[in-house]
Amino acid sequence: MLLKISILYSIAENNFKNLNLCEVYLGKDLHEGFNIVCLEDQIYKNSLTNTCTVVYQNERYLIPPKSSFIVSDFSKLSYLAKQDIVYDLIVIDPPWENKSAKRKKDYTTLPEYDLKKIPVRRLLSKHGIVAIWVTNKPKYIDFVKHQLFVEWGVRVVAHWHWVKVTNDGEFVTDFSSIHKRPYEPLLLGQRENCELRFCEIPERKVICSVPCNIHSRKPPLNFILSSYVPENALCLEMFARNLLPGWLSWGNEVLKFQNSKYFCKNTSI
């Protein structure tokens, strides 16, 4: 179903004063055949319980049910901070600086110290969880544990790993490889004074999956982390390149992997 997008309600006067940031709802009463002209400075929300399709620059994008997204760059972090909304779960997949990204120019990287500017202290709920993907560089792991989490007011509670396997269950590369290891770390933190936990978070955990053949795409964590947050939790993903049902996704490429070219029709139904 292709839906027209229209501004049904603006909350700029309340939470986004002087920021010109508006909520844009997708609803079943809208007409077909409408192209999105501008993505910036808007919060787009699919208010439906089913997936809908929108068009931007002649490309079709699938918007999951109850999902929201903000197309924004790092210079506009204040849009998030001034919502007066706190999240029970924040997942962050930073564009870490590395030689491969610089060589291939696949995406713009970010110096690690700029991550301290993310207003996690204002965005994270009292008992919330922050999960951040890290490369295997000891430098970055140490930075997150001993500098970034301290700046954000959270403490390390878990050090997990995503292990990449083939369709046959073999590791995608040898564990002894010094160039490309078959796993990536995921560090979890909670507020330093947090005492309440909805479910005990295991300090160590291994997530196994067959990686997508698109570089740097991580497995979705919505089901994996759902046991550790309250029901109907408010969840935010930063530097997202796809959308998740019920989540708010933020970044300058949030619709990248929602493009219809990455999907195929289910002909078995």
Backbone bond lengths (Angstrom), bond angles and torsions (degrees), N, CA, C in turn:
res aa  C-N    CA-C-N  psi(-1)  N-CA   C-N-CA  omega(-1)  CA-C   N-CA-C  phi
1 M - - - 1.456 - - 1.523 108.74 -
2 L 1.314 117.15 123.54 1.455 122.80 179.90 1.513 108.97 -96.17
3 L 1.329 116.82 123.51 1.456 120.29 -172.99 1.512 112.30 -116.25
4 K 1.311 114.49 141.60 1.453 120.18 172.21 1.522 108.89 -74.71
5 I 1.319 116.62 145.66 1.452 121.46 176.92 1.521 108.73 -106.67
6 S 1.299 117.29 130.03 1.460 119.85 176.14 1.514 108.78 -140.99
7 I 1.313 116.42 153.70 1.457 120.86 179.00 1.522 108.20 -80.57
8 L 1.326 115.82 110.09 1.459 120.51 -177.92 1.526 111.73 -97.23
9 Y 1.327 115.10 -25.89 1.456 117.51 -176.09 1.517 109.19 -156.90
10 S 1.289 117.33 128.81 1.459 121.95 178.60 1.517 109.15 -111.11
11 I 1.322 115.90 133.41 1.460 119.43 177.75 1.520 110.10 -111.92
12 A 1.316 116.61 21.66 1.464 120.90 -178.35 1.526 111.53 -59.01
13 E 1.341 117.46 -36.32 1.448 119.72 -176.51 1.519 112.01 -69.86
14 N 1.325 116.97 -23.53 1.457 120.10 -176.74 1.520 112.37 -93.21
15 N 1.326 116.45 -70.45 1.454 120.16 -172.74 1.514 114.07 -100.43
16 F 1.333 117.98 -14.36 1.452 120.17 -175.87 1.530 111.32 -121.74
17 K 1.281 117.05 34.35 1.451 121.38 -176.71 1.524 110.64 -55.63
18 N 1.317 115.63 131.08 1.463 124.11 179.71 1.515 113.48 68.50
19 L 1.325 118.52 7.49 1.461 120.63 178.99 1.523 111.52 -105.52
20 N 1.330 117.37 -13.39 1.466 121.78 179.16 1.521 112.08 56.54
21 L 1.305 117.05 36.50 1.464 121.53 178.49 1.520 108.36 -103.32
22 C 1.314 117.02 122.77 1.462 121.76 -174.30 1.521 111.57 -117.36
23 E 1.319 115.96 149.88 1.455 121.21 171.25 1.515 108.93 -84.72
24 V 1.322 116.31 135.72 1.455 121.76 177.74 1.514 107.77 -124.74
25 Y 1.333 116.69 118.23 1.457 121.20 -176.74 1.522 111.06 -98.04
26 L 1.321 115.24 143.48 1.454 121.36 171.04 1.521 106.49 -101.66
27 G 1.317 117.82 126.09 1.461 120.42 -176.57 1.509 112.48 -136.05
28 K 1.313 116.13 159.08 1.459 121.29 -175.43 1.530 112.52 -69.03
29 D 1.351 116.15 -14.31 1.457 118.99 -178.44 1.526 112.46 -87.71
30 L 1.324 116.98 3.36 1.454 119.84 -177.13 1.517 111.29 -87.40
31 H 1.334 115.60 158.34 1.454 121.26 -176.09 1.525 111.25 -86.91
32 E 1.327 115.95 162.45 1.455 121.58 -179.65 1.529 111.34 -87.21
33 G 1.341 115.45 162.83 1.448 121.15 170.34 1.507 115.90 82.60
34 F 1.333 118.05 24.35 1.466 120.27 -178.48 1.523 110.65 -104.76
35 N 1.325 117.11 132.26 1.458 122.38 177.88 1.521 110.55 -94.27
36 I 1.323 116.77 139.49 1.457 120.91 172.39 1.522 107.62 -73.46
37 V 1.303 116.92 126.63 1.465 120.72 -179.59 1.519 110.74 -88.92
38 C 1.321 116.43 -42.19 1.466 120.65 -177.00 1.519 109.76 -135.38
39 L 1.336 116.32 132.66 1.458 121.03 179.29 1.521 112.27 -99.02
40 E 1.312 117.88 -25.83 1.456 121.10 -173.36 1.526 111.96 -74.18
41 D 1.339 114.20 153.93 1.463 122.74 176.37 1.526 113.19 61.78
42 Q 1.323 116.22 30.15 1.458 121.51 177.65 1.533 109.17 -135.69
43 I 1.317 115.53 149.13 1.461 120.83 166.35 1.525 106.08 -107.51
44 Y 1.303 116.72 112.06 1.464 121.01 179.61 1.523 109.35 -93.43
45 K 1.328 116.19 132.41 1.461 121.07 -177.46 1.521 110.44 -129.88
46 N 1.318 115.67 128.56 1.459 119.93 170.82 1.521 106.92 -89.20
47 S 1.309 116.70 105.36 1.466 121.17 -177.07 1.520 112.38 -83.25
48 L 1.333 116.52 -0.80 1.463 120.84 -177.84 1.521 111.74 -84.35
49 T 1.316 115.96 165.43 1.466 121.40 175.95 1.525 110.98 -95.91
50 N 1.310 116.58 9.83 1.460 120.98 176.81 1.532 109.27 -134.84
51 T 1.313 116.05 164.35 1.458 121.65 -179.87 1.523 110.33 -71.16
52 C 1.331 116.06 140.66 1.458 120.28 174.99 1.529 109.23 -125.47
53 T 1.319 115.70 168.69 1.456 121.50 -177.18 1.519 110.25 -121.24
54 V 1.333 116.29 134.97 1.457 121.28 175.13 1.523 108.51 -124.89
55 V 1.320 115.80 164.08 1.463 121.40 -178.61 1.520 109.42 -121.64
56 Y 1.329 115.35 132.03 1.462 120.83 176.06 1.521 108.27 -139.80
57 Q 1.319 116.08 123.69 1.468 122.63 -178.42 1.533 111.22 50.63
58 N 1.322 114.59 47.35 1.472 123.15 176.23 1.529 113.89 66.86
59 E 1.310 117.92 13.24 1.461 122.15 176.73 1.523 108.77 -113.42
60 R 1.333 115.98 141.02 1.464 121.07 179.11 1.527 110.32 -94.91
61 Y 1.325 115.63 138.72 1.461 121.50 -179.45 1.527 109.48 -129.42
62 L 1.326 115.95 139.43 1.460 121.95 179.38 1.523 109.12 -95.71
63 I 1.313 116.50 126.00 1.463 122.56 -177.73 1.526 109.13 -109.27
64 P 1.343 118.39 112.41 1.471 121.33 -177.14 1.531 112.21 -62.25
65 P 1.325 117.09 158.74 1.469 120.68 -179.88 1.521 112.44 -61.74
66 K 1.322 114.96 139.11 1.469 122.89 175.54 1.529 113.28 59.15
67 S 1.313 117.22 19.34 1.463 120.26 178.81 1.524 110.10 -93.56
68 S 1.336 115.15 156.59 1.461 121.48 177.76 1.519 108.48 -135.19
69 F 1.322 115.95 155.50 1.462 117.54 177.14 1.520 111.63 -151.79
70 I 1.326 114.17 150.37 1.457 122.98 174.96 1.518 107.45 -125.77
71 V 1.321 116.84 122.19 1.459 120.92 173.76 1.521 106.94 -89.84
72 S 1.328 115.86 112.77 1.457 119.78 -173.44 1.516 109.89 -156.34
73 D 1.320 116.32 154.65 1.459 119.29 175.00 1.521 109.55 -104.21
74 F 1.321 115.28 -179.87 1.456 120.88 -172.05 1.528 112.50 -66.02
75 S 1.327 116.90 -21.66 1.464 120.44 -177.72 1.526 112.54 -74.33
76 K 1.352 117.20 -10.37 1.460 120.62 -176.52 1.523 112.13 -116.28
77 L 1.322 116.07 35.40 1.462 120.17 178.32 1.525 111.95 -62.29
78 S 1.325 116.81 -23.90 1.464 119.91 -177.99 1.522 112.02 -61.73
79 Y 1.342 117.61 -24.09 1.461 120.29 177.66 1.526 110.90 -59.05
80 L 1.319 115.51 -41.04 1.462 119.69 179.89 1.518 111.09 -72.24
81 A 1.321 116.03 -45.75 1.458 120.77 -173.58 1.522 112.61 -64.20
82 K 1.320 117.63 -30.08 1.458 121.05 -174.77 1.524 113.66 -93.04
83 Q 1.327 116.90 10.73 1.464 119.51 176.70 1.518 112.91 -75.25
84 D 1.334 116.63 -20.99 1.464 121.28 -172.87 1.520 110.73 60.87
85 I 1.321 116.09 34.50 1.463 122.61 175.33 1.521 107.78 -119.66
86 V 1.331 116.35 134.62 1.462 119.83 176.80 1.526 108.80 -112.71
87 Y 1.316 115.34 151.22 1.460 121.14 -172.70 1.526 110.96 -115.36
88 D 1.325 114.85 142.22 1.463 120.98 178.69 1.521 111.49 -78.84
89 L 1.316 115.92 -21.76 1.464 120.92 179.98 1.522 109.15 -146.93
90 I 1.330 115.58 127.95 1.461 121.55 175.55 1.521 108.05 -124.52
91 V 1.317 116.49 119.23 1.467 122.26 176.93 1.522 107.88 -106.69
92 I 1.321 115.83 130.31 1.466 120.98 -176.10 1.521 109.41 -127.14
93 D 1.312 116.03 127.92 1.468 121.79 177.69 1.526 108.18 -122.64
94 P 1.328 117.40 79.67 1.469 120.64 -172.89 1.528 112.47 -66.49
95 P 1.321 116.61 149.32 1.468 120.57 174.06 1.525 109.95 -81.66
96 W 1.333 115.70 75.22 1.461 121.01 -176.71 1.530 111.14 -58.03
97 E 1.299 115.48 144.06 1.466 120.04 175.82 1.523 109.46 -69.36
98 N 1.322 116.59 132.29 1.463 121.23 175.19 1.523 108.89 -157.07
99 K 1.316 115.42 159.59 1.467 120.87 -175.37 1.518 111.85 -64.76
100 S 1.329 116.35 -37.40 1.463 120.00 -177.96 1.525 111.48 -63.31
101 A 1.343 116.36 -44.71 1.463 120.21 -179.73 1.524 111.28 -65.04
102 K 1.329 115.91 -39.04 1.463 119.36 178.88 1.522 111.05 -65.85
103 R 1.332 115.52 -39.46 1.467 119.86 -177.60 1.526 111.14 -70.12
104 K 1.329 116.58 -45.68 1.462 120.71 -176.96 1.527 113.12 -82.63
105 K 1.338 116.34 -21.87 1.464 121.83 -178.10 1.531 111.70 56.15
106 D 1.343 115.74 38.40 1.464 120.65 179.73 1.531 111.91 -70.81
107 Y 1.322 115.82 -34.05 1.459 120.09 -178.82 1.522 109.31 -156.92
108 T 1.318 115.45 163.07 1.457 121.00 179.66 1.520 109.46 -81.53
109 T 1.323 116.28 129.18 1.462 120.72 179.87 1.527 110.07 -91.82
110 L 1.334 114.73 171.26 1.457 120.62 -176.25 1.528 109.21 -135.89
111 P 1.334 118.54 130.25 1.465 120.47 175.66 1.525 110.21 -58.42
112 E 1.324 116.81 139.83 1.461 119.57 -173.40 1.523 113.45 -59.84
113 Y 1.341 117.15 -33.30 1.461 118.45 -176.43 1.529 112.35 -70.92
114 D 1.325 117.18 -18.98 1.465 119.65 175.40 1.525 111.48 -67.76
115 L 1.335 117.02 -22.71 1.464 120.43 -179.57 1.526 111.82 -64.71
116 K 1.315 116.43 -20.91 1.462 119.76 177.86 1.528 111.67 -65.80
117 K 1.321 115.98 -17.32 1.465 120.27 -179.58 1.528 112.43 -77.84
118 I 1.328 117.29 -14.57 1.467 119.30 178.42 1.529 108.64 -66.28
119 P 1.320 118.89 122.77 1.470 121.65 -173.66 1.530 113.37 -79.03
120 V 1.317 116.27 59.49 1.467 120.41 -177.77 1.522 111.34 -61.35
121 R 1.317 117.61 -35.16 1.470 120.10 179.36 1.532 111.29 -57.56
122 R 1.320 116.83 -34.17 1.465 120.78 -179.34 1.519 112.09 -88.45
123 L 1.321 116.77 -24.96 1.461 120.34 -174.16 1.525 113.71 -90.56
124 L 1.329 117.87 -25.62 1.464 121.43 -173.42 1.522 111.31 -89.80
125 S 1.324 116.02 133.30 1.463 120.44 178.69 1.529 110.66 -68.61
126 K 1.319 115.27 169.39 1.467 120.90 -175.39 1.517 112.51 -56.99
127 H 1.330 116.56 -36.46 1.462 120.95 -178.36 1.531 111.13 -114.59
128 G 1.327 116.06 21.55 1.456 120.44 -174.33 1.520 114.80 -74.91
129 I 1.327 114.37 168.06 1.466 123.03 179.69 1.521 108.57 -121.02
130 V 1.319 116.26 137.57 1.453 121.42 171.43 1.524 107.76 -115.75
131 A 1.329 116.36 131.29 1.467 122.06 179.49 1.520 107.87 -123.26
132 I 1.326 116.61 129.30 1.455 120.15 -176.68 1.527 110.70 -130.37
133 W 1.321 115.47 130.12 1.458 121.34 175.52 1.527 109.29 -78.25
134 V 1.329 115.35 137.55 1.463 121.13 -178.72 1.522 108.80 -131.47
135 T 1.318 116.37 153.22 1.460 119.37 173.68 1.526 108.68 -78.73
136 N 1.314 116.91 176.19 1.466 120.96 -179.46 1.525 113.38 -81.50
137 K 1.307 116.78 3.24 1.455 119.62 177.69 1.527 109.77 -67.93
138 P 1.336 118.54 121.09 1.470 120.54 177.66 1.527 112.20 -55.25
139 K 1.327 115.79 -31.22 1.465 120.80 179.77 1.525 111.02 -59.20
140 Y 1.327 117.34 -43.89 1.458 120.92 -177.61 1.526 111.73 -75.93
141 I 1.320 116.68 -38.15 1.468 120.00 178.05 1.523 110.03 -61.64
142 D 1.320 115.91 -44.89 1.462 120.86 178.80 1.528 110.78 -64.61
143 F 1.321 116.22 -38.78 1.468 120.61 179.48 1.528 110.92 -61.81
144 V 1.329 116.83 -45.06 1.468 120.39 -179.33 1.520 110.73 -64.54
145 K 1.313 116.84 -46.96 1.466 120.77 -175.32 1.522 113.07 -67.45
146 H 1.326 117.00 -41.00 1.465 120.26 -169.17 1.526 115.02 -108.95
147 Q 1.323 116.94 -8.70 1.464 118.56 178.22 1.532 112.30 -126.45
148 L 1.330 115.82 -54.95 1.463 119.10 -174.78 1.523 112.06 -65.76
149 F 1.327 117.16 -48.61 1.463 120.04 179.33 1.526 111.31 -62.77
150 V 1.313 117.09 -35.39 1.467 120.61 177.55 1.525 109.95 -64.24
151 E 1.334 115.89 -43.49 1.465 120.77 178.43 1.526 110.70 -62.10
152 W 1.320 116.65 -36.38 1.464 121.21 -178.52 1.529 113.07 -83.11
153 G 1.324 117.40 -6.91 1.457 120.22 179.85 1.510 113.93 75.98
154 V 1.334 117.30 28.70 1.463 121.44 177.80 1.524 109.84 -123.51
155 R 1.316 114.96 160.29 1.466 120.89 177.92 1.520 108.99 -118.17
156 V 1.312 115.89 151.09 1.459 120.92 179.58 1.523 109.68 -69.67
157 V 1.326 116.88 127.68 1.466 120.57 176.85 1.526 111.70 -117.96
158 A 1.337 117.41 -15.56 1.464 119.18 -178.33 1.528 110.68 -158.60
159 H 1.328 113.99 147.22 1.470 122.07 176.18 1.526 106.45 -129.13
160 W 1.331 115.70 96.47 1.458 121.46 -177.64 1.525 110.94 -99.24
161 H 1.330 114.70 171.16 1.463 119.95 176.36 1.530 110.29 -137.05
162 W 1.292 114.74 139.89 1.463 121.70 169.96 1.522 107.16 -99.03
163 V 1.324 116.44 115.97 1.465 121.91 -179.74 1.526 108.62 -100.88
164 K 1.323 115.50 127.48 1.467 121.42 -176.88 1.528 109.71 -95.32
165 V 1.320 115.22 127.27 1.464 120.46 -178.77 1.529 109.93 -126.44
166 T 1.321 115.22 162.47 1.461 121.12 176.40 1.525 109.54 -84.32
167 N 1.320 116.88 177.13 1.468 121.16 176.73 1.520 111.99 -62.12
168 D 1.338 116.76 -21.55 1.463 121.58 179.03 1.521 112.48 -92.82
169 G 1.336 116.88 2.67 1.457 120.11 177.89 1.510 114.78 86.46
170 E 1.324 117.84 7.65 1.463 121.62 177.87 1.532 109.50 -88.37
171 F 1.338 115.98 153.60 1.462 119.27 175.10 1.527 109.45 -64.17
172 V 1.327 116.84 142.12 1.468 119.72 -176.90 1.526 112.05 -68.19
173 T 1.319 117.17 -27.71 1.462 122.49 173.97 1.518 108.44 -141.09
174 D 1.307 115.98 167.58 1.463 120.44 -179.80 1.523 110.18 -72.05
175 F 1.328 116.12 140.76 1.461 120.47 179.60 1.522 112.35 -62.28
176 S 1.317 116.90 -25.31 1.459 120.66 -177.53 1.523 112.73 -85.40
177 S 1.330 117.01 -2.86 1.462 120.14 -179.02 1.524 110.61 -64.01
178 I 1.324 115.82 132.48 1.468 119.75 -180.00 1.529 111.35 -91.28
179 H 1.319 116.64 -10.19 1.459 120.32 -176.66 1.530 112.52 -98.20
180 K 1.320 116.81 -43.01 1.460 119.90 -177.12 1.518 109.82 -143.94
181 R 1.314 116.10 104.29 1.458 120.49 -178.44 1.527 110.51 -87.94
182 P 1.334 117.10 152.55 1.471 120.01 -175.53 1.529 113.52 -84.49
183 Y 1.292 118.19 27.80 1.465 120.49 -179.98 1.528 109.95 -152.00
184 E 1.335 114.54 159.97 1.464 121.89 176.55 1.522 108.90 -137.71
185 P 1.335 117.70 140.45 1.459 121.05 -179.50 1.529 112.69 -78.95
186 L 1.326 114.34 149.24 1.461 122.89 172.59 1.522 106.77 -131.44
187 L 1.323 117.01 115.64 1.460 121.62 -178.43 1.523 109.92 -101.49
188 L 1.333 116.22 134.58 1.460 121.97 -179.55 1.517 109.68 -116.16
189 G 1.325 115.67 139.76 1.451 120.63 178.51 1.513 111.91 -137.27
190 Q 1.335 115.47 157.65 1.462 122.71 173.69 1.515 108.52 -133.97
191 R 1.321 115.81 163.42 1.460 119.32 179.76 1.531 110.49 -56.11
192 E 1.313 115.32 145.96 1.461 120.97 -175.32 1.521 112.53 -59.41
193 N 1.329 117.18 -32.85 1.471 121.02 -178.01 1.521 112.89 -100.14
194 C 1.330 117.19 13.93 1.463 120.35 -178.04 1.525 110.61 -74.72
195 E 1.324 116.01 127.59 1.461 121.00 178.45 1.524 111.73 -113.30
196 L 1.338 116.51 -30.96 1.460 120.68 -177.57 1.518 110.78 -83.88
197 R 1.336 116.20 131.00 1.459 121.64 173.53 1.520 107.67 -132.97
198 F 1.309 116.21 133.11 1.458 120.53 -178.27 1.523 110.67 -74.44
199 C 1.310 115.95 -25.34 1.458 122.30 175.72 1.519 106.99 -159.17
200 E 1.308 116.99 136.39 1.464 120.59 -177.53 1.524 110.57 -60.11
201 I 1.319 116.07 125.78 1.461 121.27 -179.50 1.522 108.92 -85.08
202 P 1.333 118.37 119.93 1.467 119.64 179.00 1.523 110.85 -65.28
203 E 1.323 115.09 135.15 1.464 119.40 -178.37 1.522 111.39 -64.05
204 R 1.332 115.84 -34.40 1.468 120.93 178.29 1.524 109.27 -124.47
205 K 1.312 116.22 137.94 1.457 120.98 178.41 1.525 108.00 -156.76
206 V 1.334 115.56 144.19 1.462 120.83 178.56 1.525 109.01 -117.13
207 I 1.310 115.47 126.66 1.465 122.41 175.41 1.522 107.25 -106.06
208 C 1.311 117.60 122.38 1.470 121.33 -179.89 1.523 109.85 -111.53
209 S 1.311 116.30 135.32 1.464 120.29 175.67 1.516 109.91 -162.82
210 V 1.319 114.50 161.60 1.464 120.60 173.89 1.523 107.15 -82.57
211 P 1.323 118.24 119.85 1.467 119.84 -176.30 1.519 112.55 -69.40
212 C 1.310 115.08 149.85 1.461 120.83 173.80 1.525 108.20 -67.72
213 N 1.323 116.78 146.38 1.463 118.89 -178.98 1.520 112.80 -76.63
214 I 1.331 116.66 0.87 1.459 120.94 174.36 1.518 108.29 -88.77
215 H 1.307 117.53 126.87 1.460 123.04 -173.25 1.528 112.61 -55.10
216 S 1.323 114.69 133.93 1.461 124.01 169.95 1.525 114.64 70.76
217 R 1.324 118.80 12.05 1.462 119.18 178.41 1.518 109.92 -84.18
218 K 1.332 116.04 124.39 1.457 122.19 -176.75 1.532 110.63 -91.40
219 P 1.338 116.39 159.63 1.472 119.02 175.17 1.524 109.99 -71.67
220 P 1.326 118.51 145.81 1.467 120.51 177.76 1.524 110.42 -65.57
221 L 1.326 116.21 141.04 1.464 120.98 -175.57 1.525 112.84 -107.09
222 N 1.329 117.68 4.07 1.463 118.92 -174.77 1.526 113.11 -60.49
223 F 1.326 118.62 -43.15 1.466 120.58 179.49 1.533 111.37 -77.80
224 I 1.319 116.59 -36.55 1.465 120.98 -177.45 1.526 111.45 -64.70
225 L 1.321 117.08 -37.86 1.465 120.69 -175.62 1.528 113.69 -97.80
226 S 1.324 117.27 -2.19 1.469 120.11 -175.56 1.530 113.04 -63.30
227 S 1.339 117.23 -25.77 1.472 120.32 -178.51 1.522 112.47 -72.33
228 Y 1.327 116.86 -16.32 1.459 120.48 -172.61 1.528 113.12 -105.31
229 V 1.323 116.44 7.07 1.464 121.01 178.47 1.527 108.41 -131.55
230 P 1.334 117.67 160.45 1.472 119.47 -178.92 1.521 112.20 -67.21
231 E 1.314 115.34 161.24 1.463 120.18 175.61 1.527 109.46 -62.44
232 N 1.316 116.39 142.80 1.467 122.33 -177.04 1.529 111.86 60.05
233 A 1.324 115.51 35.86 1.463 120.89 179.34 1.524 111.00 -64.77
234 L 1.326 115.35 148.75 1.461 121.03 173.11 1.526 107.67 -86.98
235 C 1.324 116.39 122.21 1.463 120.79 -173.50 1.522 110.73 -124.79
236 L 1.322 115.17 139.93 1.462 122.62 -178.45 1.519 109.47 -129.68
237 E 1.331 116.70 133.88 1.462 121.09 171.77 1.516 108.61 -116.43
238 M 1.336 115.96 128.90 1.454 121.59 -178.74 1.524 110.83 -107.99
239 F 1.315 115.86 144.53 1.468 124.24 -173.09 1.530 109.52 62.82
240 A 1.319 115.16 31.69 1.468 120.74 -177.93 1.525 110.57 -70.89
241 R 1.332 114.86 150.82 1.468 120.91 174.54 1.529 110.75 -126.50
242 N 1.319 115.00 14.25 1.463 121.70 173.02 1.523 107.86 -157.47
243 L 1.314 116.93 172.51 1.455 122.34 -178.00 1.519 110.57 -112.02
244 L 1.334 116.10 153.91 1.458 122.56 176.89 1.524 109.22 -126.82
245 P 1.332 118.57 142.85 1.466 121.23 178.94 1.527 111.62 -57.86
246 G 1.315 116.41 128.45 1.454 120.88 176.92 1.512 115.17 81.58
247 W 1.322 118.63 -1.90 1.461 122.47 -177.59 1.523 111.23 -105.31
248 L 1.352 115.15 157.21 1.458 121.74 166.89 1.522 107.40 -99.23
249 S 1.321 116.72 126.65 1.465 121.97 179.20 1.521 109.07 -112.37
250 W 1.324 115.68 134.59 1.470 122.00 -177.21 1.519 109.84 -126.29
251 G 1.328 117.08 141.12 1.460 121.35 176.19 1.512 110.97 153.15
252 N 1.323 116.12 174.20 1.464 118.98 -179.23 1.523 112.70 -90.53
253 E 1.352 117.03 0.11 1.462 120.76 177.44 1.527 111.71 -134.31
254 V 1.316 117.38 34.27 1.470 120.23 -172.78 1.529 113.50 -61.53
255 L 1.319 117.58 -25.88 1.466 120.28 -178.12 1.527 113.34 -97.09
256 K 1.310 117.23 0.93 1.466 121.03 -173.04 1.523 112.86 -49.66
257 F 1.327 117.32 -54.91 1.462 120.89 -176.28 1.526 112.96 -93.68
258 Q 1.344 116.15 10.89 1.468 120.22 171.08 1.527 110.62 -93.35
259 N 1.317 116.16 -2.63 1.461 120.30 177.71 1.523 109.60 -59.62
260 S 1.312 116.59 136.09 1.467 120.58 -175.62 1.524 112.96 -60.76
261 K 1.329 117.59 -19.39 1.464 119.87 -179.69 1.524 112.30 -68.16
262 Y 1.340 116.86 -17.19 1.460 120.43 178.37 1.529 112.27 -90.46
263 F 1.325 117.43 2.01 1.458 121.42 -177.65 1.526 110.27 -118.16
264 C 1.315 115.09 154.53 1.465 119.93 173.26 1.526 108.11 -127.21
265 K 1.308 116.40 150.91 1.457 121.11 -178.27 1.520 110.98 -73.16
266 N 1.327 115.42 140.68 1.457 121.40 176.30 1.525 107.93 -84.80
267 T 1.307 115.85 105.51 1.473 120.42 -176.83 1.523 112.73 -90.09
268 S 1.345 116.74 -0.17 1.465 119.73 -177.30 1.517 112.29 -84.42
269 I 1.337 116.58 -11.74 1.469 120.14 -178.22 1.524 110.69 -91.51
